[in-house]
Amino acid sequence: PERPAYASWNGAPDVHSWQLLADGPTGALRPVSSTRATRFESALPAASASPRLAVQALDADGAPLGRSRTVALAS
């Protein structure tokens, strides 16, 4: 079953959307889903089977504002 990933950045009014990044075929992180930022915490679909994920905050123009550290999922 698909488990969502959650993103929040307290006090960052410029965050327009969130992008979930996951390992690609080359090992580099690539976008796999995105969602508009809502309230304090936003849920992103995490359908990727990748063992490593990160979340990136984007502004209204789609420019990156910041990125989380990459986390390894427990198997």
Protein Blocks (a to p, Z undefined) as FASTA:
>chain_A
ZZddddddehiakbmbdcdddddfkopacdfbdcddehjbccdddfbfbfbdcdddddfk
opafbdcddddddZZ
